[in-house]
Amino acid sequence: MKKTPLLNVALSRLIASLGHGDTVVIGDAGLPVPPGVELIDLALTHGIPDFIGTLKVVLSEMQVESHVLAREILEKRPSALAALDELSGEGALGQRDLLSHEQLKVLSRQARAIVRTGECQPYCNIVLVAGVTF
């Protein structure tokens, strides 16, 4: 049995297969998944699992060099933003880049996978760029 918190087989496999610069998107329940991008669908119902809880579990195994958020999250200020700022302040998310929500959706076409959560707060989507541990 694994010692780390991540138990989902598909998500664990994805993280183990990432190389430097690969991207993974963790998205809310409404984020579209482009054709050809793997979907790891964790959504069960409204709010379950939530965006921040999912992100924290992913961060327990994934080395992140930088992240991208939609600029609109700063305008709407969902409650998840405070947790994102805290994680960023702790260095868990690396450098922050901002794009428009439309640009973030275009960027998601290059992702290795999109992880869909049950999150229903606006603009709770993040692109994680894989770093290296050495």
SEMAR-704631 format. One record per residue (C-alpha): residue number from 0; residue in three letters; x, y, z. Coordinates in Angstrom, 3 decimals, always signed. Each point is the difference from the previous one (the first is absolute). Layout:
<atoms>
{atom NUM Ala {X Y Z}}
...
</atoms>
This chain:
<atoms>
{atom 0 Met {+0.000 +0.000 +0.000}}
{atom 1 Lys {+1.248 +3.486 -0.850}}
{atom 2 Lys {+1.204 +2.278 +2.779}}
{atom 3 Thr {-0.959 +3.254 -1.699}}
{atom 4 Pro {-3.569 +1.368 +0.034}}
{atom 5 Leu {-0.604 -0.542 -3.738}}
{atom 6 Leu {-1.926 -3.239 -0.549}}
{atom 7 Asn {-1.538 +0.581 -3.445}}
{atom 8 Val {+1.769 -2.353 -2.428}}
{atom 9 Ala {-0.437 +2.142 -3.123}}
{atom 10 Leu {+1.205 +3.167 +1.725}}
{atom 11 Ser {+2.964 -1.745 +1.620}}
{atom 12 Arg {+0.987 -1.507 -3.374}}
{atom 13 Leu {-0.225 +3.412 -1.655}}
{atom 14 Ile {+2.221 +1.709 +2.562}}
{atom 15 Ala {+2.565 -2.819 -0.149}}
{atom 16 Ser {+0.191 +0.415 -3.786}}
{atom 17 Leu {+0.545 +3.789 -0.085}}
{atom 18 Gly {+3.169 +1.540 -1.357}}
{atom 19 His {+1.399 +3.475 +0.558}}
{atom 20 Gly {-2.338 +2.577 -1.542}}
{atom 21 Asp {-2.986 -2.321 -0.447}}
{atom 22 Thr {-3.301 +1.531 +1.061}}
{atom 23 Val {-2.954 -1.279 +1.976}}
{atom 24 Val {-3.243 +1.907 +0.410}}
{atom 25 Ile {-2.147 -0.265 +3.101}}
{atom 26 Gly {-3.375 +1.398 -0.885}}
{atom 27 Asp {-3.413 +0.754 +1.320}}
{atom 28 Ala {-3.070 -1.984 -1.032}}
{atom 29 Gly {-0.668 +2.241 -2.999}}
{atom 30 Leu {+3.415 +0.212 -1.655}}
{atom 31 Pro {-0.202 -1.436 -3.536}}
{atom 32 Val {+2.356 -2.840 -0.889}}
{atom 33 Pro {+1.521 +0.405 -3.457}}
{atom 34 Pro {-0.109 -2.987 -2.363}}
{atom 35 Gly {+3.074 -2.184 +0.387}}
{atom 36 Val {+0.833 +1.102 +3.561}}
{atom 37 Glu {-0.343 -2.703 +2.637}}
{atom 38 Leu {-2.750 +0.600 +2.544}}
{atom 39 Ile {+0.367 -1.258 +3.545}}
{atom 40 Asp {-3.507 +0.605 +1.288}}
{atom 41 Leu {-0.202 +0.100 +3.783}}
{atom 42 Ala {-3.268 +1.978 +0.159}}
{atom 43 Leu {-2.714 -1.690 +2.054}}
{atom 44 Thr {-2.425 +2.805 +0.745}}
{atom 45 His {-0.080 +3.748 +0.619}}
{atom 46 Gly {+3.154 +0.840 +1.970}}
{atom 47 Ile {+1.304 -3.564 +0.375}}
{atom 48 Pro {+2.906 -0.245 -0.286}}
{atom 49 Asp {+0.838 +3.652 +0.362}}
{atom 50 Phe {+2.682 +1.811 -1.980}}
{atom 51 Ile {+2.384 +0.833 +2.858}}
{atom 52 Gly {-0.189 -3.455 +1.596}}
{atom 53 Thr {+0.785 -1.598 -3.348}}
{atom 54 Leu {+2.855 +2.439 -0.639}}
{atom 55 Lys {+1.568 -0.691 +3.394}}
{atom 56 Val {-0.030 -3.757 -0.592}}
{atom 57 Val {+1.566 +0.454 -3.454}}
{atom 58 Leu {+2.678 +2.236 +1.536}}
{atom 59 Ser {+0.865 -2.781 +2.457}}
{atom 60 Glu {+1.522 -1.891 -2.951}}
{atom 61 Met {+0.623 +2.509 -2.799}}
{atom 62 Gln {+2.968 +2.361 -0.191}}
{atom 63 Val {-1.376 +3.288 -1.372}}
{atom 64 Glu {+2.216 +2.596 -1.659}}
{atom 65 Ser {-2.713 +2.539 -0.792}}
{atom 66 His {-3.729 +0.382 -0.396}}
{atom 67 Val {-2.501 +1.900 -2.108}}
{atom 68 Leu {-3.311 +1.466 +1.152}}
{atom 69 Ala {-2.717 +1.838 -1.861}}
{atom 70 Arg {+0.239 +3.727 +0.678}}
{atom 71 Glu {-3.750 -0.019 +0.697}}
{atom 72 Ile {+0.547 -1.889 +3.264}}
{atom 73 Leu {+1.484 +3.213 +1.426}}
{atom 74 Glu {-3.187 +1.875 -0.902}}
{atom 75 Lys {-2.539 -2.594 +1.236}}
{atom 76 Arg {+2.074 -0.909 +3.075}}
{atom 77 Pro {-1.457 -3.426 +0.799}}
{atom 78 Ser {+0.890 -1.307 +3.462}}
{atom 79 Ala {+2.519 -2.381 -1.615}}
{atom 80 Leu {+2.178 +3.000 -0.935}}
{atom 81 Ala {+1.168 +0.479 +3.603}}
{atom 82 Ala {+1.201 -3.617 +0.117}}
{atom 83 Leu {+1.738 +0.420 -3.382}}
{atom 84 Asp {+1.770 +3.090 +1.309}}
{atom 85 Glu {+1.062 -1.893 +3.129}}
{atom 86 Leu {+1.351 -2.952 -2.007}}
{atom 87 Ser {+1.788 +2.417 -2.295}}
{atom 88 Gly {+1.506 +1.828 +2.973}}
{atom 89 Glu {+1.292 -3.319 +1.348}}
{atom 90 Gly {+1.773 -0.617 -3.324}}
{atom 91 Ala {-2.111 -3.037 -0.879}}
{atom 92 Leu {-1.156 +1.457 -3.321}}
{atom 93 Gly {+3.091 +1.777 -1.306}}
{atom 94 Gln {-0.343 +3.127 -2.113}}
{atom 95 Arg {-3.517 +1.219 -0.829}}
{atom 96 Asp {-1.047 +1.009 -3.500}}
{atom 97 Leu {-3.382 +1.474 -0.889}}
{atom 98 Leu {-1.905 -0.388 -3.261}}
{atom 99 Ser {-3.567 +0.732 -0.981}}
{atom 100 His {-2.408 -2.878 +0.583}}
{atom 101 Glu {-0.232 -0.474 -3.775}}
{atom 102 Gln {+3.801 -0.186 -0.280}}
{atom 103 Leu {+0.109 -2.508 +2.862}}
{atom 104 Lys {-2.468 -2.213 -1.891}}
{atom 105 Val {+2.240 +0.203 -3.096}}
{atom 106 Leu {+3.036 -0.897 +2.139}}
{atom 107 Ser {-1.892 -3.015 +1.390}}
{atom 108 Arg {+0.116 -1.559 -3.495}}
{atom 109 Gln {+3.693 -0.749 +0.647}}
{atom 110 Ala {-0.543 -1.608 +3.412}}
{atom 111 Arg {+0.930 -3.606 +0.648}}
{atom 112 Ala {-3.343 -0.271 +1.817}}
{atom 113 Ile {-2.838 +1.975 +1.520}}
{atom 114 Val {-1.137 -0.994 +3.469}}
{atom 115 Arg {-3.675 +0.881 +0.440}}
{atom 116 Thr {-1.174 +0.705 +3.530}}
{atom 117 Gly {-3.491 +0.650 +1.305}}
{atom 118 Glu {+0.928 +3.624 +0.694}}
{atom 119 Cys {-2.701 +2.521 -0.913}}
{atom 120 Gln {+1.681 +3.294 +0.985}}
{atom 121 Pro {+0.809 +2.230 -3.000}}
{atom 122 Tyr {+3.446 -0.209 -1.637}}
{atom 123 Cys {+1.359 -2.734 +2.277}}
{atom 124 Asn {+2.345 -1.368 -2.633}}
{atom 125 Ile {+3.777 -0.262 +0.100}}
{atom 126 Val {+2.675 -1.110 -2.446}}
{atom 127 Leu {+2.899 -1.627 +1.831}}
{atom 128 Val {+3.375 -0.109 -1.744}}
{atom 129 Ala {+2.135 -2.935 +1.123}}
{atom 130 Gly {+3.397 +0.724 +1.456}}
{atom 131 Val {+2.860 -2.292 +0.907}}
{atom 132 Thr {+1.212 -1.138 +3.402}}
{atom 133 Phe {+3.697 +0.263 -0.843}}
</atoms>
